């Protein structure tokens, strides 16, 4: 019974996220379609000019396989919108208190445990390479 309730809540949550993200996704899809349309139009005009014997600069989009409005690109846009919507940090809101691990002794703590009164907490994300 509890498992079924959790599944139902999860399903409702996913449906609500899809409803919220759908307008943003559709705008991105229309933009991809318009960009592809412009590239295809330039290519058609370029071919027409070639047939007339008048060479002009090549269009920006030449390859048919490098299309913006494809299933793969739309999946990537949907995934990106979903990740952006579900992220923990949002502009103007409090910072998430993420768990960190000390490298020396593998001790776990939270980022805000290092904050001191009236002093800014500065995080330096470096690279190990």
Helices and strands as residue ranges (DSSP letters): H 2-52, H 71-86, E 99-101, E 108-110, G 111-114
